[in-house]
Amino acid sequence: MTHESVWYSRPRKYGKGSRECRVCSHRAGLIRKYGMNICRQCFREKSTDIGFTKVRFNSSLDNPIRSHSNITQSHYPT
């Protein structure tokens, strides 16, 4: 038996080897939250298309600072 026929020959049904990125088929750095199954590199490229926005935190106030102007002040407790 050659190396190619033995390497990765058994089926992967669970664990890290069974999951891959749905965009590029990469297996490392996988984001599984919300059933996304997308690697972190592809997530950075496609996050705006999916609908995610980046939220910055001001460390002195511990309040999120959002870049959108359509968010009202009711989101921030006083």
PQR file with spaces between the fields and no chain letter, atoms N, CA, C, O and H, PARSE charges and radii, in Angstrom:
ATOM       1  N    MET     1       0.845   -1.189    0.000 -0.4000 1.5000
ATOM       2  CA   MET     1       0.000    0.000    0.000 -0.0000 2.0000
ATOM       3  C    MET     1       0.883    1.242    0.000  0.5500 1.7000
ATOM       4  O    MET     1       1.870    1.330    0.730 -0.5500 1.4000
ATOM       5  N    THR     2       0.513    2.158   -0.806 -0.4000 1.5000
ATOM       6  CA   THR     2       1.281    3.393   -0.901 -0.0000 2.0000
ATOM       7  C    THR     2       0.834    4.381    0.166  0.5500 1.7000
ATOM       8  O    THR     2      -0.198    4.210    0.815 -0.5500 1.4000
ATOM       9  H    THR     2      -0.290    2.087   -1.398  0.4000 1.0000
ATOM      10  N    HIS     3       1.635    5.409    0.321 -0.4000 1.5000
ATOM      11  CA   HIS     3       1.338    6.430    1.326 -0.0000 2.0000
ATOM      12  C    HIS     3       0.030    7.156    1.013  0.5500 1.7000
ATOM      13  O    HIS     3      -0.726    7.480    1.929 -0.5500 1.4000
ATOM      14  H    HIS     3       2.473    5.549   -0.206  0.4000 1.0000
ATOM      15  N    GLU     4      -0.248    7.415   -0.269 -0.4000 1.5000
ATOM      16  CA   GLU     4      -1.456    8.135   -0.655 -0.0000 2.0000
ATOM      17  C    GLU     4      -2.721    7.352   -0.331  0.5500 1.7000
ATOM      18  O    GLU     4      -3.745    7.945    0.007 -0.5500 1.4000
ATOM      19  H    GLU     4       0.366    7.151   -1.013  0.4000 1.0000
ATOM      20  N    SER     5      -2.660    6.034   -0.431 -0.4000 1.5000
ATOM      21  CA   SER     5      -3.856    5.236   -0.162 -0.0000 2.0000
ATOM      22  C    SER     5      -4.110    5.066    1.332  0.5500 1.7000
ATOM      23  O    SER     5      -5.245    4.818    1.738 -0.5500 1.4000
ATOM      24  H    SER     5      -1.828    5.553   -0.706  0.4000 1.0000
ATOM      25  N    VAL     6      -3.073    5.194    2.152 -0.4000 1.5000
ATOM      26  CA   VAL     6      -3.231    5.027    3.595 -0.0000 2.0000
ATOM      27  C    VAL     6      -3.532    6.358    4.274  0.5500 1.7000
ATOM      28  O    VAL     6      -4.350    6.411    5.193 -0.5500 1.4000
ATOM      29  H    VAL     6      -2.151    5.396    1.822  0.4000 1.0000
ATOM      30  N    TRP     7      -2.886    7.425    3.835 -0.4000 1.5000
ATOM      31  CA   TRP     7      -3.042    8.739    4.463 -0.0000 2.0000
ATOM      32  C    TRP     7      -4.454    9.260    4.252  0.5500 1.7000
ATOM      33  O    TRP     7      -4.945    9.329    3.125 -0.5500 1.4000
ATOM      34  H    TRP     7      -2.222    7.382    3.088  0.4000 1.0000
ATOM      35  N    TYR     8      -5.080    9.614    5.322 -0.4000 1.5000
ATOM      36  CA   TYR     8      -6.435   10.175    5.307 -0.0000 2.0000
ATOM      37  C    TYR     8      -7.439    9.213    4.670  0.5500 1.7000
ATOM      38  O    TYR     8      -8.322    9.631    3.922 -0.5500 1.4000
ATOM      39  H    TYR     8      -4.681    9.558    6.237  0.4000 1.0000
ATOM      40  N    SER     9      -7.296    7.930    4.971 -0.4000 1.5000
ATOM      41  CA   SER     9      -8.146    6.930    4.328 -0.0000 2.0000
ATOM      42  C    SER     9      -9.433    6.658    5.098  0.5500 1.7000
ATOM      43  O    SER     9     -10.437    6.275    4.497 -0.5500 1.4000
ATOM      44  H    SER     9      -6.578    7.590    5.579  0.4000 1.0000
ATOM      45  N    ARG    10      -9.422    6.847    6.399 -0.4000 1.5000
ATOM      46  CA   ARG    10     -10.644    6.543    7.145 -0.0000 2.0000
ATOM      47  C    ARG    10     -11.589    7.745    7.115  0.5500 1.7000
ATOM      48  O    ARG    10     -11.132    8.887    7.065 -0.5500 1.4000
ATOM      49  H    ARG    10      -8.606    7.158    6.887  0.4000 1.0000
ATOM      50  N    PRO    11     -12.879    7.502    7.143 -0.5600 1.5000
ATOM      51  CA   PRO    11     -13.839    8.617    7.076  0.2800 2.0000
ATOM      52  C    PRO    11     -13.820    9.447    8.351  0.5500 1.7000
ATOM      53  O    PRO    11     -13.688    8.913    9.452 -0.5500 1.4000
ATOM      54  N    ARG    12     -13.952   10.756    8.191 -0.4000 1.5000
ATOM      55  CA   ARG    12     -13.979   11.680    9.322 -0.0000 2.0000
ATOM      56  C    ARG    12     -15.427   12.073    9.580  0.5500 1.7000
ATOM      57  O    ARG    12     -16.047   12.752    8.761 -0.5500 1.4000
ATOM      58  H    ARG    12     -14.059   11.190    7.297  0.4000 1.0000
ATOM      59  N    LYS    13     -15.965   11.644   10.722 -0.4000 1.5000
ATOM      60  CA   LYS    13     -17.355   11.948   11.052 -0.0000 2.0000
ATOM      61  C    LYS    13     -17.476   12.915   12.215  0.5500 1.7000
ATOM      62  O    LYS    13     -18.528   13.527   12.399 -0.5500 1.4000
ATOM      63  H    LYS    13     -15.461   11.092   11.387  0.4000 1.0000
ATOM      64  N    TYR    14     -16.418   13.067   13.003 -0.4000 1.5000
ATOM      65  CA   TYR    14     -16.435   13.983   14.136 -0.0000 2.0000
ATOM      66  C    TYR    14     -15.031   14.501   14.352  0.5500 1.7000
ATOM      67  O    TYR    14     -14.062   13.933   13.847 -0.5500 1.4000
ATOM      68  H    TYR    14     -15.563   12.570   12.854  0.4000 1.0000
ATOM      69  N    GLY    15     -14.925   15.588   15.111 -0.4000 1.5000
ATOM      70  CA   GLY    15     -13.621   16.166   15.401 -0.0000 2.0000
ATOM      71  C    GLY    15     -13.223   17.222   14.390  0.5500 1.7000
ATOM      72  O    GLY    15     -13.984   17.561   13.483 -0.5500 1.4000
ATOM      73  H    GLY    15     -15.712   16.049   15.521  0.4000 1.0000
ATOM      74  N    LYS    16     -12.006   17.738   14.566 -0.4000 1.5000
ATOM      75  CA   LYS    16     -11.526   18.825   13.714 -0.0000 2.0000
ATOM      76  C    LYS    16     -11.363   18.398   12.260  0.5500 1.7000
ATOM      77  O    LYS    16     -11.528   19.212   11.351 -0.5500 1.4000
ATOM      78  H    LYS    16     -11.388   17.462   15.302  0.4000 1.0000
ATOM      79  N    GLY    17     -11.046   17.151   12.041 -0.4000 1.5000
ATOM      80  CA   GLY    17     -10.844   16.681   10.674 -0.0000 2.0000
ATOM      81  C    GLY    17     -12.106   16.567    9.861  0.5500 1.7000
ATOM      82  O    GLY    17     -12.045   16.467    8.636 -0.5500 1.4000
ATOM      83  H    GLY    17     -10.912   16.490   12.779  0.4000 1.0000
ATOM      84  N    SER    18     -13.254   16.579   10.517 -0.4000 1.5000
ATOM      85  CA   SER    18     -14.513   16.433    9.787 -0.0000 2.0000
ATOM      86  C    SER    18     -15.081   17.760    9.325  0.5500 1.7000
ATOM      87  O    SER    18     -16.025   17.778    8.535 -0.5500 1.4000
ATOM      88  H    SER    18     -13.304   16.661   11.512  0.4000 1.0000
ATOM      89  N    ARG    19     -14.532   18.877    9.796 -0.4000 1.5000
ATOM      90  CA   ARG    19     -15.084   20.194    9.471 -0.0000 2.0000
ATOM      91  C    ARG    19     -14.119   20.979    8.594  0.5500 1.7000
ATOM      92  O    ARG    19     -12.901   20.872    8.738 -0.5500 1.4000
ATOM      93  H    ARG    19     -13.765   18.862   10.438  0.4000 1.0000
ATOM      94  N    GLU    20     -14.674   21.763    7.690 -0.4000 1.5000
ATOM      95  CA   GLU    20     -13.852   22.602    6.830 -0.0000 2.0000
ATOM      96  C    GLU    20     -14.624   23.859    6.479  0.5500 1.7000
ATOM      97  O    GLU    20     -15.844   23.925    6.628 -0.5500 1.4000
ATOM      98  H    GLU    20     -15.664   21.850    7.573  0.4000 1.0000
ATOM      99  N    CYS    21     -13.891   24.848    6.011 -0.4000 1.5000
ATOM     100  CA   CYS    21     -14.485   26.118    5.608 -0.0000 2.0000
ATOM     101  C    CYS    21     -15.364   25.888    4.383  0.5500 1.7000
ATOM     102  O    CYS    21     -14.972   25.191    3.447 -0.5500 1.4000
ATOM     103  H    CYS    21     -12.899   24.794    5.890  0.4000 1.0000
ATOM     104  N    ARG    22     -16.554   26.480    4.399 -0.4000 1.5000
ATOM     105  CA   ARG    22     -17.457   26.300    3.268 -0.0000 2.0000
ATOM     106  C    ARG    22     -17.046   27.134    2.058  0.5500 1.7000
ATOM     107  O    ARG    22     -17.573   26.933    0.963 -0.5500 1.4000
ATOM     108  H    ARG    22     -16.873   27.046    5.159  0.4000 1.0000
ATOM     109  N    VAL    23     -16.110   28.071    2.243 -0.4000 1.5000
ATOM     110  CA   VAL    23     -15.665   28.905    1.128 -0.0000 2.0000
ATOM     111  C    VAL    23     -14.422   28.312    0.472  0.5500 1.7000
ATOM     112  O    VAL    23     -14.386   28.113   -0.743 -0.5500 1.4000
ATOM     113  H    VAL    23     -15.682   28.234    3.132  0.4000 1.0000
ATOM     114  N    CYS    24     -13.394   28.029    1.295 -0.4000 1.5000
ATOM     115  CA   CYS    24     -12.099   27.625    0.729 -0.0000 2.0000
ATOM     116  C    CYS    24     -11.667   26.216    1.129  0.5500 1.7000
ATOM     117  O    CYS    24     -10.592   25.777    0.720 -0.5500 1.4000
ATOM     118  H    CYS    24     -13.424   28.191    2.282  0.4000 1.0000
ATOM     119  N    SER    25     -12.461   25.498    1.909 -0.4000 1.5000
ATOM     120  CA   SER    25     -12.166   24.129    2.359 -0.0000 2.0000
ATOM     121  C    SER    25     -10.964   24.040    3.280  0.5500 1.7000
ATOM     122  O    SER    25     -10.386   22.963    3.430 -0.5500 1.4000
ATOM     123  H    SER    25     -13.335   25.855    2.242  0.4000 1.0000
ATOM     124  N    HIS    26     -10.567   25.157    3.906 -0.4000 1.5000
ATOM     125  CA   HIS    26      -9.468   25.163    4.869 -0.0000 2.0000
ATOM     126  C    HIS    26      -9.978   24.589    6.189  0.5500 1.7000
ATOM     127  O    HIS    26     -11.148   24.773    6.525 -0.5500 1.4000
ATOM     128  H    HIS    26     -11.036   26.032    3.784  0.4000 1.0000
ATOM     129  N    ARG    27      -9.126   23.899    6.938 -0.4000 1.5000
ATOM     130  CA   ARG    27      -9.569   23.237    8.159 -0.0000 2.0000
ATOM     131  C    ARG    27      -9.165   23.963    9.436  0.5500 1.7000
ATOM     132  O    ARG    27      -9.703   23.659   10.501 -0.5500 1.4000
ATOM     133  H    ARG    27      -8.176   23.749    6.665  0.4000 1.0000
ATOM     134  N    ALA    28      -8.234   24.911    9.364 -0.4000 1.5000
ATOM     135  CA   ALA    28      -7.754   25.585   10.568 -0.0000 2.0000
ATOM     136  C    ALA    28      -8.424   26.943   10.719  0.5500 1.7000
ATOM     137  O    ALA    28      -8.819   27.557    9.727 -0.5500 1.4000
ATOM     138  H    ALA    28      -7.797   25.158    8.500  0.4000 1.0000
ATOM     139  N    GLY    29      -8.554   27.414   11.957 -0.4000 1.5000
ATOM     140  CA   GLY    29      -9.122   28.729   12.224 -0.0000 2.0000
ATOM     141  C    GLY    29     -10.592   28.812   11.898  0.5500 1.7000
ATOM     142  O    GLY    29     -11.065   29.848   11.431 -0.5500 1.4000
ATOM     143  H    GLY    29      -8.234   26.915   12.762  0.4000 1.0000
ATOM     144  N    LEU    30     -11.323   27.745   12.133 -0.4000 1.5000
ATOM     145  CA   LEU    30     -12.721   27.653   11.732 -0.0000 2.0000
ATOM     146  C    LEU    30     -13.628   28.340   12.744  0.5500 1.7000
ATOM     147  O    LEU    30     -13.513   28.098   13.946 -0.5500 1.4000
ATOM     148  H    LEU    30     -10.940   26.903   12.513  0.4000 1.0000
ATOM     149  N    ILE    31     -14.526   29.192   12.269 -0.4000 1.5000
ATOM     150  CA   ILE    31     -15.537   29.835   13.103 -0.0000 2.0000
ATOM     151  C    ILE    31     -16.816   29.035   12.933  0.5500 1.7000
ATOM     152  O    ILE    31     -17.420   29.036   11.860 -0.5500 1.4000
ATOM     153  H    ILE    31     -14.619   29.389   11.293  0.4000 1.0000
ATOM     154  N    ARG    32     -17.230   28.350   13.999 -0.4000 1.5000
ATOM     155  CA   ARG    32     -18.386   27.469   13.937 -0.0000 2.0000
ATOM     156  C    ARG    32     -19.636   28.088   14.529  0.5500 1.7000
ATOM     157  O    ARG    32     -20.719   27.509   14.437 -0.5500 1.4000
ATOM     158  H    ARG    32     -16.740   28.350   14.871  0.4000 1.0000
ATOM     159  N    LYS    33     -19.499   29.260   15.137 -0.4000 1.5000
ATOM     160  CA   LYS    33     -20.635   29.880   15.805 -0.0000 2.0000
ATOM     161  C    LYS    33     -21.741   30.177   14.800  0.5500 1.7000
ATOM     162  O    LYS    33     -21.473   30.579   13.667 -0.5500 1.4000
ATOM     163  H    LYS    33     -18.619   29.729   15.212  0.4000 1.0000
ATOM     164  N    TYR    34     -22.970   29.980   15.218 -0.4000 1.5000
ATOM     165  CA   TYR    34     -24.175   30.174   14.402 -0.0000 2.0000
ATOM     166  C    TYR    34     -24.196   29.260   13.181  0.5500 1.7000
ATOM     167  O    TYR    34     -24.917   29.531   12.221 -0.5500 1.4000
ATOM     168  H    TYR    34     -23.188   29.654   16.138  0.4000 1.0000
ATOM     169  N    GLY    35     -23.415   28.179   13.206 -0.4000 1.5000
ATOM     170  CA   GLY    35     -23.391   27.256   12.079 -0.0000 2.0000
ATOM     171  C    GLY    35     -22.744   27.826   10.836  0.5500 1.7000
ATOM     172  O    GLY    35     -23.029   27.384    9.723 -0.5500 1.4000
ATOM     173  H    GLY    35     -22.829   27.959   13.987  0.4000 1.0000
ATOM     174  N    MET    36     -21.863   28.818   11.021 -0.4000 1.5000
ATOM     175  CA   MET    36     -21.241   29.466    9.863 -0.0000 2.0000
ATOM     176  C    MET    36     -20.231   28.560    9.173  0.5500 1.7000
ATOM     177  O    MET    36     -20.210   28.485    7.945 -0.5500 1.4000
ATOM     178  H    MET    36     -21.632   29.177   11.925  0.4000 1.0000
ATOM     179  N    ASN    37     -19.395   27.872    9.943 -0.4000 1.5000
ATOM     180  CA   ASN    37     -18.357   26.990    9.405 -0.0000 2.0000
ATOM     181  C    ASN    37     -17.542   27.677    8.313  0.5500 1.7000
ATOM     182  O    ASN    37     -17.481   27.221    7.171 -0.5500 1.4000
ATOM     183  H    ASN    37     -19.412   27.934   10.941  0.4000 1.0000
ATOM     184  N    ILE    38     -16.921   28.784    8.698 -0.4000 1.5000
ATOM     185  CA   ILE    38     -16.106   29.568    7.776 -0.0000 2.0000
ATOM     186  C    ILE    38     -14.793   29.891    8.488  0.5500 1.7000
ATOM     187  O    ILE    38     -14.794   30.197    9.681 -0.5500 1.4000
ATOM     188  H    ILE    38     -16.970   29.155    9.626  0.4000 1.0000
ATOM     189  N    CYS    39     -13.681   29.825    7.767 -0.4000 1.5000
ATOM     190  CA   CYS    39     -12.392   30.087    8.410 -0.0000 2.0000
ATOM     191  C    CYS    39     -12.244   31.582    8.672  0.5500 1.7000
ATOM     192  O    CYS    39     -12.952   32.395    8.078 -0.5500 1.4000
ATOM     193  H    CYS    39     -13.680   29.576    6.798  0.4000 1.0000
ATOM     194  N    ARG    40     -11.333   31.939    9.552 -0.4000 1.5000
ATOM     195  CA   ARG    40     -11.212   33.335    9.984 -0.0000 2.0000
ATOM     196  C    ARG    40     -10.752   34.240    8.849  0.5500 1.7000
ATOM     197  O    ARG    40     -11.128   35.411    8.808 -0.5500 1.4000
ATOM     198  H    ARG    40     -10.758   31.279   10.035  0.4000 1.0000
ATOM     199  N    GLN    41      -9.954   33.724    7.935 -0.4000 1.5000
ATOM     200  CA   GLN    41      -9.501   34.537    6.812 -0.0000 2.0000
ATOM     201  C    GLN    41     -10.665   34.870    5.881  0.5500 1.7000
ATOM     202  O    GLN    41     -10.810   36.014    5.450 -0.5500 1.4000
ATOM     203  H    GLN    41      -9.649   32.772    7.968  0.4000 1.0000
ATOM     204  N    CYS    42     -11.483   33.887    5.575 -0.4000 1.5000
ATOM     205  CA   CYS    42     -12.650   34.129    4.714 -0.0000 2.0000
ATOM     206  C    CYS    42     -13.673   34.999    5.430  0.5500 1.7000
ATOM     207  O    CYS    42     -14.361   35.795    4.792 -0.5500 1.4000
ATOM     208  H    CYS    42     -11.366   32.958    5.925  0.4000 1.0000
ATOM     209  N    PHE    43     -13.781   34.855    6.758 -0.4000 1.5000
ATOM     210  CA   PHE    43     -14.720   35.692    7.500 -0.0000 2.0000
ATOM     211  C    PHE    43     -14.337   37.161    7.396  0.5500 1.7000
ATOM     212  O    PHE    43     -15.209   38.018    7.250 -0.5500 1.4000
ATOM     213  H    PHE    43     -13.221   34.209    7.276  0.4000 1.0000
ATOM     214  N    ARG    44     -13.054   37.459    7.468 -0.4000 1.5000
ATOM     215  CA   ARG    44     -12.621   38.858    7.355 -0.0000 2.0000
ATOM     216  C    ARG    44     -12.944   39.421    5.975  0.5500 1.7000
ATOM     217  O    ARG    44     -13.267   40.602    5.843 -0.5500 1.4000
ATOM     218  H    ARG    44     -12.346   36.763    7.587  0.4000 1.0000
ATOM     219  N    GLU    45     -12.857   38.587    4.958 -0.4000 1.5000
ATOM     220  CA   GLU    45     -13.167   39.048    3.606 -0.0000 2.0000
ATOM     221  C    GLU    45     -14.667   39.210    3.382  0.5500 1.7000
ATOM     222  O    GLU    45     -15.092   40.152    2.714 -0.5500 1.4000
ATOM     223  H    GLU    45     -12.595   37.628    5.065  0.4000 1.0000
ATOM     224  N    LYS    46     -15.468   38.311    3.928 -0.4000 1.5000
ATOM     225  CA   LYS    46     -16.896   38.259    3.612 -0.0000 2.0000
ATOM     226  C    LYS    46     -17.798   38.815    4.706  0.5500 1.7000
ATOM     227  O    LYS    46     -19.019   38.777    4.558 -0.5500 1.4000
ATOM     228  H    LYS    46     -15.123   37.545    4.471  0.4000 1.0000
ATOM     229  N    SER    47     -17.239   39.329    5.799 -0.4000 1.5000
ATOM     230  CA   SER    47     -18.064   39.726    6.946 -0.0000 2.0000
ATOM     231  C    SER    47     -19.057   40.829    6.606  0.5500 1.7000
ATOM     232  O    SER    47     -20.190   40.793    7.086 -0.5500 1.4000
ATOM     233  H    SER    47     -16.247   39.360    5.920  0.4000 1.0000
ATOM     234  N    THR    48     -18.671   41.802    5.799 -0.4000 1.5000
ATOM     235  CA   THR    48     -19.613   42.870    5.453 -0.0000 2.0000
ATOM     236  C    THR    48     -20.717   42.353    4.545  0.5500 1.7000
ATOM     237  O    THR    48     -21.852   42.823    4.627 -0.5500 1.4000
ATOM     238  H    THR    48     -17.750   41.831    5.409  0.4000 1.0000
ATOM     239  N    ASP    49     -20.408   41.393    3.680 -0.4000 1.5000
ATOM     240  CA   ASP    49     -21.436   40.804    2.819 -0.0000 2.0000
ATOM     241  C    ASP    49     -22.440   40.001    3.632  0.5500 1.7000
ATOM     242  O    ASP    49     -23.627   39.972    3.307 -0.5500 1.4000
ATOM     243  H    ASP    49     -19.486   41.011    3.613  0.4000 1.0000
ATOM     244  N    ILE    50     -21.960   39.342    4.701 -0.4000 1.5000
ATOM     245  CA   ILE    50     -22.837   38.552    5.557 -0.0000 2.0000
ATOM     246  C    ILE    50     -23.715   39.460    6.406  0.5500 1.7000
ATOM     247  O    ILE    50     -24.863   39.120    6.695 -0.5500 1.4000
ATOM     248  H    ILE    50     -20.996   39.365    4.965  0.4000 1.0000
ATOM     249  N    GLY    51     -23.184   40.619    6.811 -0.4000 1.5000
ATOM     250  CA   GLY    51     -23.963   41.561    7.604 -0.0000 2.0000
ATOM     251  C    GLY    51     -23.369   41.879    8.957  0.5500 1.7000
ATOM     252  O    GLY    51     -24.037   42.485    9.794 -0.5500 1.4000
ATOM     253  H    GLY    51     -22.252   40.896    6.576  0.4000 1.0000
ATOM     254  N    PHE    52     -22.130   41.486    9.192 -0.4000 1.5000
ATOM     255  CA   PHE    52     -21.474   41.788   10.454 -0.0000 2.0000
ATOM     256  C    PHE    52     -20.832   43.166   10.383  0.5500 1.7000
ATOM     257  O    PHE    52     -20.287   43.558    9.351 -0.5500 1.4000
ATOM     258  H    PHE    52     -21.587   40.993    8.512  0.4000 1.0000
ATOM     259  N    THR    53     -20.904   43.899   11.494 -0.4000 1.5000
ATOM     260  CA   THR    53     -20.225   45.183   11.596 -0.0000 2.0000
ATOM     261  C    THR    53     -19.256   45.126   12.761  0.5500 1.7000
ATOM     262  O    THR    53     -19.521   44.469   13.768 -0.5500 1.4000
ATOM     263  H    THR    53     -21.347   43.581   12.332  0.4000 1.0000
ATOM     264  N    LYS    54     -18.151   45.805   12.625 -0.4000 1.5000
ATOM     265  CA   LYS    54     -17.124   45.805   13.660 -0.0000 2.0000
ATOM     266  C    LYS    54     -17.514   46.778   14.759  0.5500 1.7000
ATOM     267  O    LYS    54     -17.895   47.914   14.477 -0.5500 1.4000
ATOM     268  H    LYS    54     -17.935   46.339   11.808  0.4000 1.0000
ATOM     269  N    VAL    55     -17.422   46.345   16.006 -0.4000 1.5000
ATOM     270  CA   VAL    55     -17.756   47.172   17.161 -0.0000 2.0000
ATOM     271  C    VAL    55     -16.483   47.407   17.946  0.5500 1.7000
ATOM     272  O    VAL    55     -15.808   46.456   18.338 -0.5500 1.4000
ATOM     273  H    VAL    55     -17.113   45.422   16.235  0.4000 1.0000
ATOM     274  N    ARG    56     -16.147   48.683   18.181 -0.4000 1.5000
ATOM     275  CA   ARG    56     -14.966   49.026   18.968 -0.0000 2.0000
ATOM     276  C    ARG    56     -15.402   49.312   20.396  0.5500 1.7000
ATOM     277  O    ARG    56     -16.507   49.806   20.619 -0.5500 1.4000
ATOM     278  H    ARG    56     -16.695   49.456   17.862  0.4000 1.0000
ATOM     279  N    PHE    57     -14.556   49.013   21.353 -0.4000 1.5000
ATOM     280  CA   PHE    57     -14.836   49.301   22.751 -0.0000 2.0000
ATOM     281  C    PHE    57     -13.888   50.380   23.243  0.5500 1.7000
ATOM     282  O    PHE    57     -12.677   50.297   23.037 -0.5500 1.4000
ATOM     283  H    PHE    57     -13.658   48.612   21.172  0.4000 1.0000
ATOM     284  N    ASN    58     -14.440   51.388   23.891 -0.4000 1.5000
ATOM     285  CA   ASN    58     -13.645   52.432   24.503 -0.0000 2.0000
ATOM     286  C    ASN    58     -13.289   51.946   25.901  0.5500 1.7000
ATOM     287  O    ASN    58     -14.172   51.795   26.745 -0.5500 1.4000
ATOM     288  H    ASN    58     -15.424   51.456   24.059  0.4000 1.0000
ATOM     289  N    SER    59     -12.022   51.702   26.155 -0.4000 1.5000
ATOM     290  CA   SER    59     -11.614   51.089   27.417 -0.0000 2.0000
ATOM     291  C    SER    59     -11.861   51.999   28.617  0.5500 1.7000
ATOM     292  O    SER    59     -12.040   51.502   29.729 -0.5500 1.4000
ATOM     293  H    SER    59     -11.304   51.825   25.470  0.4000 1.0000
ATOM     294  N    SER    60     -11.874   53.315   28.422 -0.4000 1.5000
ATOM     295  CA   SER    60     -12.082   54.210   29.559 -0.0000 2.0000
ATOM     296  C    SER    60     -13.548   54.262   29.979  0.5500 1.7000
ATOM     297  O    SER    60     -13.845   54.529   31.144 -0.5500 1.4000
ATOM     298  H    SER    60     -11.728   53.718   27.519  0.4000 1.0000
ATOM     299  N    LEU    61     -14.463   54.013   29.051 -0.4000 1.5000
ATOM     300  CA   LEU    61     -15.887   54.095   29.367 -0.0000 2.0000
ATOM     301  C    LEU    61     -16.570   52.734   29.401  0.5500 1.7000
ATOM     302  O    LEU    61     -17.672   52.605   29.934 -0.5500 1.4000
ATOM     303  H    LEU    61     -14.222   53.797   28.105  0.4000 1.0000
ATOM     304  N    ASP    62     -15.923   51.716   28.835 -0.4000 1.5000
ATOM     305  CA   ASP    62     -16.498   50.380   28.702 -0.0000 2.0000
ATOM     306  C    ASP    62     -17.823   50.413   27.964  0.5500 1.7000
ATOM     307  O    ASP    62     -18.712   49.611   28.251 -0.5500 1.4000
ATOM     308  H    ASP    62     -15.028   51.820   28.402  0.4000 1.0000
ATOM     309  N    ASN    63     -17.966   51.318   27.032 -0.4000 1.5000
ATOM     310  CA   ASN    63     -19.145   51.396   26.185 -0.0000 2.0000
ATOM     311  C    ASN    63     -18.731   51.138   24.744  0.5500 1.7000
ATOM     312  O    ASN    63     -17.682   51.610   24.304 -0.5500 1.4000
ATOM     313  H    ASN    63     -17.244   51.970   26.799  0.4000 1.0000
ATOM     314  N    PRO    64     -19.542   50.396   24.012 -0.5600 1.5000
ATOM     315  CA   PRO    64     -19.199   50.190   22.605  0.2800 2.0000
ATOM     316  C    PRO    64     -19.393   51.468   21.809  0.5500 1.7000
ATOM     317  O    PRO    64     -20.348   52.213   22.035 -0.5500 1.4000
ATOM     318  N    ILE    65     -18.494   51.716   20.889 -0.4000 1.5000
ATOM     319  CA   ILE    65     -18.583   52.864   19.997 -0.0000 2.0000
ATOM     320  C    ILE    65     -18.899   52.319   18.616  0.5500 1.7000
ATOM     321  O    ILE    65     -18.085   51.602   18.033 -0.5500 1.4000
ATOM     322  H    ILE    65     -17.719   51.111   20.705  0.4000 1.0000
ATOM     323  N    ARG    66     -20.051   52.643   18.092 -0.4000 1.5000
ATOM     324  CA   ARG    66     -20.459   52.130   16.790 -0.0000 2.0000
ATOM     325  C    ARG    66     -20.310   53.219   15.750  0.5500 1.7000
ATOM     326  O    ARG    66     -20.495   54.402   16.036 -0.5500 1.4000
ATOM     327  H    ARG    66     -20.712   53.226   18.565  0.4000 1.0000
ATOM     328  N    SER    67     -19.979   52.811   14.562 -0.4000 1.5000
ATOM     329  CA   SER    67     -19.699   53.778   13.515 -0.0000 2.0000
ATOM     330  C    SER    67     -20.950   54.219   12.765  0.5500 1.7000
ATOM     331  O    SER    67     -20.883   55.164   11.979 -0.5500 1.4000
ATOM     332  H    SER    67     -19.829   51.850   14.331  0.4000 1.0000
ATOM     333  N    HIS    68     -22.089   53.566   12.982 -0.4000 1.5000
ATOM     334  CA   HIS    68     -23.301   53.929   12.262 -0.0000 2.0000
ATOM     335  C    HIS    68     -24.016   55.069   12.974  0.5500 1.7000
ATOM     336  O    HIS    68     -24.130   55.066   14.200 -0.5500 1.4000
ATOM     337  H    HIS    68     -22.144   52.799   13.620  0.4000 1.0000
ATOM     338  N    SER    69     -24.491   56.032   12.215 -0.4000 1.5000
ATOM     339  CA   SER    69     -25.171   57.187   12.802 -0.0000 2.0000
ATOM     340  C    SER    69     -26.650   56.927   13.036  0.5500 1.7000
ATOM     341  O    SER    69     -27.309   57.729   13.698 -0.5500 1.4000
ATOM     342  H    SER    69     -24.398   56.034   11.219  0.4000 1.0000
ATOM     343  N    ASN    70     -27.198   55.824   12.509 -0.4000 1.5000
ATOM     344  CA   ASN    70     -28.620   55.569   12.660 -0.0000 2.0000
ATOM     345  C    ASN    70     -28.967   54.881   13.976  0.5500 1.7000
ATOM     346  O    ASN    70     -30.138   54.585   14.213 -0.5500 1.4000
ATOM     347  H    ASN    70     -26.663   55.173   11.971  0.4000 1.0000
ATOM     348  N    ILE    71     -27.995   54.618   14.832 -0.4000 1.5000
ATOM     349  CA   ILE    71     -28.256   54.015   16.137 -0.0000 2.0000
ATOM     350  C    ILE    71     -28.622   55.132   17.108  0.5500 1.7000
ATOM     351  O    ILE    71     -27.893   56.115   17.243 -0.5500 1.4000
ATOM     352  H    ILE    71     -27.044   54.858   14.640  0.4000 1.0000
ATOM     353  N    THR    72     -29.741   54.974   17.770 -0.4000 1.5000
ATOM     354  CA   THR    72     -30.201   56.021   18.681 -0.0000 2.0000
ATOM     355  C    THR    72     -29.516   55.896   20.029  0.5500 1.7000
ATOM     356  O    THR    72     -28.859   54.893   20.310 -0.5500 1.4000
ATOM     357  H    THR    72     -30.334   54.176   17.660  0.4000 1.0000
ATOM     358  N    GLN    73     -29.668   56.896   20.848 -0.4000 1.5000
ATOM     359  CA   GLN    73     -29.053   56.908   22.170 -0.0000 2.0000
ATOM     360  C    GLN    73     -29.735   55.937   23.126  0.5500 1.7000
ATOM     361  O    GLN    73     -29.204   55.685   24.208 -0.5500 1.4000
ATOM     362  H    GLN    73     -30.202   57.711   20.620  0.4000 1.0000
ATOM     363  N    SER    74     -30.890   55.383   22.769 -0.4000 1.5000
ATOM     364  CA   SER    74     -31.572   54.450   23.664 -0.0000 2.0000
ATOM     365  C    SER    74     -30.800   53.149   23.829  0.5500 1.7000
ATOM     366  O    SER    74     -31.072   52.394   24.762 -0.5500 1.4000
ATOM     367  H    SER    74     -31.322   55.588   21.890  0.4000 1.0000
ATOM     368  N    HIS    75     -29.848   52.870   22.950 -0.4000 1.5000
ATOM     369  CA   HIS    75     -29.041   51.670   23.071 -0.0000 2.0000
ATOM     370  C    HIS    75     -28.009   51.778   24.185  0.5500 1.7000
ATOM     371  O    HIS    75     -27.509   50.762   24.667 -0.5500 1.4000
ATOM     372  H    HIS    75     -29.627   53.484   22.192  0.4000 1.0000
ATOM     373  N    TYR    76     -27.691   52.985   24.591 -0.4000 1.5000
ATOM     374  CA   TYR    76     -26.664   53.197   25.593 -0.0000 2.0000
ATOM     375  C    TYR    76     -27.300   53.591   26.915  0.5500 1.7000
ATOM     376  O    TYR    76     -27.929   54.646   26.998 -0.5500 1.4000
ATOM     377  H    TYR    76     -28.097   53.810   24.200  0.4000 1.0000
ATOM     378  N    PRO    77     -27.153   52.770   27.957 -0.5600 1.5000
ATOM     379  CA   PRO    77     -27.723   53.148   29.259  0.2800 2.0000
ATOM     380  C    PRO    77     -26.970   54.331   29.865  0.5500 1.7000
ATOM     381  O    PRO    77     -25.755   54.455   29.707 -0.5500 1.4000
ATOM     382  N    THR    78     -27.695   55.182   30.550 -0.4000 1.5000
ATOM     383  CA   THR    78     -27.058   56.345   31.173 -0.0000 2.0000
ATOM     384  C    THR    78     -26.963   56.191   32.666  0.5500 1.7000
ATOM     385  O    THR    78     -26.452   57.081   33.346 -0.5500 1.4000
ATOM     386  H    THR    78     -28.682   55.081   30.679  0.4000 1.0000
